[in-house]
Amino acid sequence: MLNRSNEWIDRAACAKHRADPCPPSCHHSKVAAYAAEYCRGCPVVRECAADALERGDISVVRAGVYLGTRGRRQAPGARRALASIANS
């Protein structure tokens, strides 16, 4: 069972560096690869995915998934990817 408190955030691989995982020069087609690499090996990827689903985050990288948008909501493909990670 996942811990639903936010204490996991301090253990995230990105906790000490909140830099953009895809530099401004990054072409849009490469964002997904950059996102996956940015979060590779993170010890709290499941908690991050579950939190992103719960919060409905958009236009950010969470759990190695770039959360593009469909209007003001998470894109369906991103939601499926997050759910798969959260439930793994």
N, CA, C and O atoms as a DFTB+ gen file, in Angstrom:
352 C
 N C O
     1  1       0.837      -1.178       0.000
     2  2       0.000       0.000       0.000
     3  2       0.885       1.245       0.000
     4  3       1.892       1.303       0.706
     5  1       0.504       2.221      -0.785
     6  2       1.273       3.450      -0.874
     7  2       1.013       4.348       0.320
     8  3      -0.103       4.408       0.835
     9  1       2.041       5.036       0.751
    10  2       1.932       6.012       1.820
    11  2       1.345       7.290       1.226
    12  3       1.958       7.892       0.344
    13  1       0.192       7.707       1.681
    14  2      -0.489       8.866       1.102
    15  2      -0.085      10.204       1.719
    16  3      -0.593      11.246       1.303
    17  1       0.818      10.198       2.703
    18  2       1.316      11.469       3.216
    19  2       2.333      12.007       2.211
    20  3       2.673      11.326       1.244
    21  1       2.804      13.193       2.433
    22  2       3.766      13.791       1.504
    23  2       5.213      13.617       1.931
    24  3       6.098      14.245       1.349
    25  1       5.483      12.783       2.927
    26  2       6.861      12.602       3.386
    27  2       7.752      11.983       2.314
    28  3       8.975      12.102       2.386
    29  1       7.166      11.334       1.335
    30  2       7.931      10.716       0.261
    31  2       8.664      11.758      -0.585
    32  3       9.690      11.450      -1.193
    33  1       8.151      12.975      -0.627
    34  2       8.723      14.014      -1.489
    35  2      10.200      14.252      -1.170
    36  3      11.003      14.468      -2.078
    37  1      10.557      14.215       0.099
    38  2      11.953      14.445       0.482
    39  2      12.886      13.343       0.004
    40  3      14.097      13.552      -0.059
    41  1      12.353      12.178      -0.332
    42  2      13.172      11.062      -0.815
    43  2      13.218      10.987      -2.335
    44  3      13.896      10.122      -2.889
    45  1      12.514      11.871      -3.010
    46  2      12.474      11.861      -4.474
    47  2      13.837      12.233      -5.052
    48  3      14.567      13.044      -4.482
    49  1      14.164      11.635      -6.179
    50  2      15.438      11.925      -6.840
    51  2      15.554      13.406      -7.196
    52  3      16.659      13.945      -7.242
    53  1      14.443      14.055      -7.444
    54  2      14.452      15.463      -7.838
    55  2      14.350      16.419      -6.651
    56  3      14.298      17.632      -6.852
    57  1      14.319      15.911      -5.434
    58  2      14.104      16.764      -4.260
    59  2      15.164      17.849      -4.108
    60  3      14.863      18.956      -3.660
    61  1      16.378      17.542      -4.474
    62  2      17.452      18.512      -4.302
    63  2      17.702      19.364      -5.543
    64  3      18.409      20.369      -5.475
    65  1      17.137      18.973      -6.655
    66  2      17.295      19.763      -7.883
    67  2      15.976      19.766      -8.634
    68  3      15.531      18.735      -9.139
    69  1      15.381      20.894      -8.699
    70  2      14.087      21.026      -9.371
    71  2      14.256      21.578     -10.789
    72  3      13.364      22.240     -11.317
    73  1      15.387      21.302     -11.383
    74  2      15.642      21.794     -12.734
    75  2      14.685      21.158     -13.728
    76  3      14.194      20.048     -13.524
    77  1      14.437      21.872     -14.788
    78  2      13.592      21.368     -15.859
    79  2      14.288      20.167     -16.491
    80  3      15.440      20.281     -16.910
    81  1      13.608      19.008     -16.571
    82  2      14.241      17.824     -17.140
    83  2      14.507      17.932     -18.636
    84  3      15.294      17.158     -19.182
    85  1      13.878      18.853     -19.283
    86  2      14.091      19.037     -20.716
    87  2      14.494      20.492     -20.935
    88  3      13.668      21.392     -20.782
    89  1      15.754      20.731     -21.293
    90  2      16.218      22.107     -21.456
    91  2      15.429      22.845     -22.528
    92  3      14.812      22.214     -23.387
    93  1      15.443      24.176     -22.488
    94  2      14.675      24.965     -23.464
    95  2      14.967      24.604     -24.911
    96  3      14.099      24.744     -25.773
    97  1      16.183      24.142     -25.186
    98  2      16.541      23.779     -26.560
    99  2      15.987      22.419     -26.970
   100  3      16.117      22.021     -28.128
   101  1      15.377      21.710     -26.042
   102  2      14.850      20.371     -26.300
   103  2      13.666      20.433     -27.270
   104  3      12.728      21.204     -27.070
   105  1      13.722      19.626     -28.301
   106  2      12.615      19.553     -29.249
   107  2      11.452      18.801     -28.606
   108  3      11.669      17.837     -27.872
   109  1      10.240      19.229     -28.872
   110  2       9.041      18.641     -28.263
   111  2       8.990      17.117     -28.417
   112  3       8.510      16.425     -27.518
   113  1       9.468      16.596     -29.524
   114  2       9.413      15.148     -29.752
   115  2      10.317      14.364     -28.800
   116  3      10.176      13.147     -28.685
   117  1      11.235      15.038     -28.120
   118  2      12.159      14.357     -27.216
   119  2      11.767      14.483     -25.750
   120  3      12.454      13.935     -24.888
   121  1      10.694      15.181     -25.447
   122  2      10.304      15.428     -24.061
   123  2      10.052      14.125     -23.308
   124  3      10.471      13.998     -22.157
   125  1       9.384      13.162     -23.922
   126  2       9.076      11.898     -23.238
   127  2      10.354      11.163     -22.843
   128  3      10.436      10.622     -21.740
   129  1      11.343      11.136     -23.722
   130  2      12.606      10.465     -23.407
   131  2      13.338      11.187     -22.281
   132  3      13.891      10.546     -21.387
   133  1      13.344      12.504     -22.318
   134  2      13.973      13.270     -21.246
   135  2      13.258      13.024     -19.921
   136  3      13.904      12.881     -18.883
   137  1      11.945      12.975     -19.953
   138  2      11.165      12.752     -18.727
   139  2      11.500      11.401     -18.113
   140  3      11.704      11.300     -16.903
   141  1      11.557      10.370     -18.936
   142  2      11.862       9.029     -18.433
   143  2      13.260       8.981     -17.821
   144  3      13.453       8.375     -16.767
   145  1      14.221       9.606     -18.466
   146  2      15.594       9.618     -17.957
   147  2      15.693      10.419     -16.661
   148  3      16.415      10.028     -15.744
   149  1      14.984      11.518     -16.580
   150  2      15.008      12.399     -15.410
   151  2      14.607      11.649     -14.142
   152  3      15.185      11.884     -13.080
   153  1      13.641      10.764     -14.237
   154  2      13.111      10.064     -13.063
   155  2      13.630       8.634     -12.921
   156  3      13.240       7.927     -11.992
   157  1      14.493       8.207     -13.820
   158  2      15.011       6.836     -13.779
   159  2      15.691       6.569     -12.441
   160  3      16.547       7.337     -12.003
   161  1      15.305       5.485     -11.807
   162  2      15.917       5.088     -10.547
   163  2      15.375       5.790      -9.316
   164  3      15.864       5.554      -8.211
   165  1      14.389       6.636      -9.476
   166  2      13.828       7.343      -8.319
   167  2      13.150       6.332      -7.386
   168  3      12.375       5.493      -7.845
   169  1      13.437       6.408      -6.084
   170  2      12.874       5.433      -5.153
   171  2      11.395       5.636      -4.829
   172  3      10.774       4.778      -4.202
   173  1      10.834       6.758      -5.249
   174  2       9.435       7.034      -4.889
   175  2       8.567       7.278      -6.121
   176  3       7.592       8.028      -6.062
   177  1       8.920       6.649      -7.222
   178  2       8.196       6.884      -8.469
   179  2       6.715       6.490      -8.352
   180  3       5.860       7.155      -8.937
   181  1       6.404       5.433      -7.615
   182  2       4.996       5.024      -7.454
   183  2       4.200       6.084      -6.702
   184  3       3.088       6.431      -7.101
   185  1       4.767       6.596      -5.620
   186  2       4.090       7.626      -4.844
   187  2       3.892       8.888      -5.673
   188  3       2.851       9.540      -5.595
   189  1       4.901       9.219      -6.463
   190  2       4.834      10.397      -7.320
   191  2       3.720      10.251      -8.353
   192  3       2.954      11.187      -8.584
   193  1       3.631       9.079      -8.971
   194  2       2.585       8.829      -9.968
   195  2       1.201       8.925      -9.342
   196  3       0.302       9.548      -9.908
   197  1       1.028       8.311      -8.176
   198  2      -0.271       8.358      -7.500
   199  2      -0.640       9.789      -7.128
   200  3      -1.794      10.192      -7.270
   201  1       0.330      10.551      -6.655
   202  2       0.086      11.943      -6.280
   203  2      -0.285      12.780      -7.503
   204  3      -1.184      13.617      -7.435
   205  1       0.404      12.556      -8.614
   206  2       0.107      13.299      -9.838
   207  2      -1.304      13.003     -10.331
   208  3      -2.003      13.901     -10.803
   209  1      -1.721      11.749     -10.220
   210  2      -3.091      11.388     -10.605
   211  2      -4.105      12.081      -9.707
   212  3      -5.100      12.629     -10.181
   213  1      -3.841      12.048      -8.415
   214  2      -4.760      12.640      -7.448
   215  2      -4.871      14.153      -7.635
   216  3      -5.962      14.718      -7.553
   217  1      -3.739      14.799      -7.884
   218  2      -3.721      16.257      -8.013
   219  2      -4.130      16.739      -9.402
   220  3      -4.545      17.887      -9.562
   221  1      -4.015      15.872     -10.406
   222  2      -4.345      16.285     -11.767
   223  2      -3.307      17.212     -12.374
   224  3      -3.638      18.070     -13.192
   225  1      -2.045      17.043     -11.975
   226  2      -0.975      17.905     -12.477
   227  2      -0.922      17.901     -14.000
   228  3      -1.190      16.883     -14.639
   229  1      -0.576      19.045     -14.570
   230  2      -0.421      19.166     -16.021
   231  2       0.837      19.974     -16.336
   232  3       1.314      20.758     -15.516
   233  1       1.353      19.765     -17.523
   234  2       2.508      20.496     -18.059
   235  2       3.761      20.386     -17.203
   236  3       4.536      21.338     -17.111
   237  1       3.963      19.240     -16.579
   238  2       5.156      18.972     -15.773
   239  2       5.574      17.522     -15.983
   240  3       4.853      16.742     -16.606
   241  1       6.734      17.172     -15.462
   242  2       7.181      15.781     -15.454
   243  2       6.923      15.225     -14.074
   244  3       7.345      15.801     -13.071
   245  1       6.226      14.098     -14.023
   246  2       5.979      13.398     -12.758
   247  2       6.159      11.916     -13.020
   248  3       5.612      11.391     -13.989
   249  1       6.906      11.240     -12.184
   250  2       7.114       9.787     -12.271
   251  2       7.655       9.349     -13.634
   252  3       7.359       8.249     -14.102
   253  1       8.436      10.202     -14.255
   254  2       9.017       9.868     -15.549
   255  2       8.077      10.030     -16.721
   256  3       8.380       9.581     -17.826
   257  1       6.939      10.665     -16.498
   258  2       5.935      10.870     -17.543
   259  2       5.749      12.371     -17.741
   260  3       5.509      13.106     -16.783
   261  1       5.860      12.821     -18.997
   262  2       5.551      14.223     -19.260
   263  2       4.039      14.353     -19.314
   264  3       3.374      13.694     -20.114
   265  1       3.508      15.201     -18.461
   266  2       2.059      15.373     -18.385
   267  2       1.624      16.527     -19.266
   268  3       1.380      17.640     -18.800
   269  1       1.536      16.228     -20.546
   270  2       1.003      17.204     -21.466
   271  2      -0.471      17.403     -21.160
   272  3      -1.020      16.737     -20.283
   273  1      -1.093      18.286     -21.853
   274  2      -2.483      18.594     -21.518
   275  2      -3.432      18.303     -22.664
   276  3      -3.051      18.234     -23.832
   277  1      -4.632      18.143     -22.290
   278  2      -5.745      18.136     -23.226
   279  2      -6.699      19.154     -22.627
   280  3      -7.539      18.827     -21.789
   281  1      -6.554      20.376     -23.068
   282  2      -7.305      21.457     -22.438
   283  2      -6.728      21.720     -21.059
   284  3      -5.539      22.008     -20.922
   285  1      -7.561      21.624     -20.047
   286  2      -7.122      21.870     -18.676
   287  2      -6.998      20.579     -17.881
   288  3      -6.946      20.608     -16.651
   289  1      -6.950      19.454     -18.572
   290  2      -6.866      18.148     -17.909
   291  2      -5.655      17.380     -18.403
   292  3      -5.074      17.692     -19.443
   293  1      -5.286      16.359     -17.625
   294  2      -4.203      15.482     -18.059
   295  2      -4.649      14.726     -19.306
   296  3      -5.800      14.306     -19.419
   297  1      -3.725      14.563     -20.226
   298  2      -4.014      13.781     -21.422
   299  2      -4.294      12.332     -21.012
   300  3      -3.649      11.817     -20.099
   301  1      -5.246      11.672     -21.673
   302  2      -5.598      10.293     -21.304
   303  2      -4.412       9.332     -21.311
   304  3      -4.312       8.478     -20.431
   305  1      -3.521       9.454     -22.280
   306  2      -2.359       8.569     -22.331
   307  2      -1.447       8.757     -21.129
   308  3      -0.892       7.792     -20.604
   309  1      -1.298       9.995     -20.702
   310  2      -0.478      10.280     -19.517
   311  2      -1.132       9.697     -18.271
   312  3      -0.442       9.148     -17.412
   313  1      -2.436       9.806     -18.163
   314  2      -3.148       9.240     -17.003
   315  2      -2.986       7.724     -16.964
   316  3      -2.790       7.145     -15.896
   317  1      -3.068       7.086     -18.120
   318  2      -2.881       5.627     -18.163
   319  2      -1.467       5.248     -17.736
   320  3      -1.276       4.290     -16.986
   321  1      -0.484       5.995     -18.211
   322  2       0.905       5.710     -17.838
   323  2       1.115       5.896     -16.340
   324  3       1.768       5.069     -15.702
   325  1       0.574       6.963     -15.773
   326  2       0.700       7.197     -14.331
   327  2       0.022       6.088     -13.531
   328  3       0.572       5.605     -12.541
   329  1      -1.167       5.688     -13.961
   330  2      -1.897       4.629     -13.251
   331  2      -1.109       3.324     -13.280
   332  3      -1.062       2.601     -12.284
   333  1      -0.495       3.025     -14.412
   334  2       0.305       1.808     -14.525
   335  2       1.493       1.843     -13.563
   336  3       1.805       0.839     -12.922
   337  1       2.143       2.984     -13.464
   338  2       3.288       3.129     -12.556
   339  2       2.829       3.061     -11.106
   340  3       3.439       2.368     -10.292
   341  1       1.767       3.770     -10.784
   342  2       1.270       3.816      -9.403
   343  2       0.842       2.443      -8.909
   344  3       0.960       2.141      -7.722
   345  1       0.347       1.616      -9.813
   346  2      -0.160       0.297      -9.428
   347  2       0.848      -0.825      -9.638
   348  3       0.516      -1.999      -9.474
   349  1       2.072      -0.472      -9.998
   350  2       3.083      -1.515     -10.251
   351  2       3.703      -2.030      -8.969
   352  3       4.567      -2.906      -9.009
